[in-house]
Amino acid sequence: MPLRRRPLAFLDSRVELVYTMAEHSERVVEVDLRPMLYAKRLADTRAASKRELLLKLAAGVEEDWGRYGRHLFREFEEFGLAGGLTEAGLALAKIIEMSRARARGGGQQPCPRPS
């Protein structure tokens, strides 16, 4: 009686496909969503220095940040914000910048309509 390998091979490929999708989902969370989840912590009034450092990183300013700055860099690395901001990190920096402008009373300028 021959061995039935076909269903098992099919099952292996299904398991591999599910695992690959799980890896992909994890990568999406790490790269794109995790910085956004970090936004709530950055929006805290006690996180002014974190917001300033993130905005300087987004602007490309290079300087010696000192001990606290190195601590913040490690925290940003944990949340995927250091070493070149991802698109989500840049969007987060823009959101912070806009919310600060709104808090100062500047508000958001309307976009001009194309003619």
RAPE-V830358 format. One record per backbone hydrogen bond with DSSP energy under -1.0 kcal/mol. NH is the residue of the N-H (numbers start at 1). CO is the residue of the C=O. If there is no record, write none. Layout:
# RAPE-V830358
nh->NH co->CO
nh->NH co->CO
This chain:
# RAPE-V830358
nh->5 co->3
nh->9 co->5
nh->10 co->6
nh->11 co->7
nh->12 co->8
nh->13 co->9
nh->14 co->10
nh->15 co->11
nh->16 co->12
nh->17 co->13
nh->18 co->14
nh->19 co->15
nh->20 co->16
nh->21 co->17
nh->22 co->18
nh->23 co->19
nh->24 co->20
nh->25 co->21
nh->26 co->22
nh->27 co->23
nh->28 co->24
nh->29 co->25
nh->30 co->26
nh->31 co->27
nh->32 co->28
nh->33 co->28
nh->34 co->29
nh->37 co->33
nh->38 co->34
nh->42 co->38
nh->43 co->39
nh->47 co->44
nh->51 co->47
nh->52 co->48
nh->53 co->49
nh->54 co->50
nh->55 co->51
nh->56 co->52
nh->57 co->53
nh->58 co->54
nh->59 co->55
nh->61 co->56
nh->69 co->65
nh->70 co->66
nh->71 co->67
nh->72 co->68
nh->73 co->69
nh->74 co->70
nh->75 co->71
nh->76 co->72
nh->77 co->73
nh->78 co->74
nh->79 co->75
nh->80 co->77
nh->81 co->76
nh->90 co->86
nh->91 co->87
nh->92 co->88
nh->93 co->89
nh->94 co->90
nh->95 co->91
nh->96 co->92
nh->97 co->93
nh->98 co->94
nh->99 co->95
nh->100 co->96
nh->101 co->97
nh->102 co->98
nh->103 co->99
nh->104 co->100
nh->106 co->101
